[in-house]
Amino acid sequence: MDEEQEKFIKSYKLEGQDFQSGGEASAQIKQILKSLGVPSKIIRKATVISYEAEMNVIIHSYSGEIILDVDQYRVVIRTEDTGPGIQDIDKAMEEGYTTVSTEILEMGFGAGMGLPNIKKFSDNLKINSQVGEGTVLEATVYIN
């Protein structure tokens, strides 16, 4: 991203259980980051984060959105959803921990690697969740 482009923000609506559309927002985010000239190393991290975050909203919530916020210093991926929330964030951060149904597992989702992968590829990760209301996740990747 060059000096002339100060900031870029784009949001995408997500619907719970809409597996057909899963991955579309993160694919568009990847293309936007390429068009903005973000380094490929940062694009790879942001793409993993956005895909995992997008799928978490689709798998676990009723509805939500994913927001891309980019400037010359960082890429922020934020999801906000309405749903059951996360009962135990520390437990949810453990590799392999999952709360999904057998049906979701049989579809190939919910292996318990979403949040650990988001954490692994983020320089900064914030999660705020209210049980019975929903979750806000914000992952930042700094552009060095």
Secondary structure, DSSP 8 states (H G I E B T S, - for coil): --TT--EEEEEEEEETT-GGGTTHHHHHHHHHHHHTT--HHHHHHHHHHHHHHHHHHHHH-SEEEEEEEEESSEEEEEEEEESS--S-HHHHTSTT-----HHHHHTT---S-HHHHHHHH-SEEEEEEETTTEEEEEEEEE--
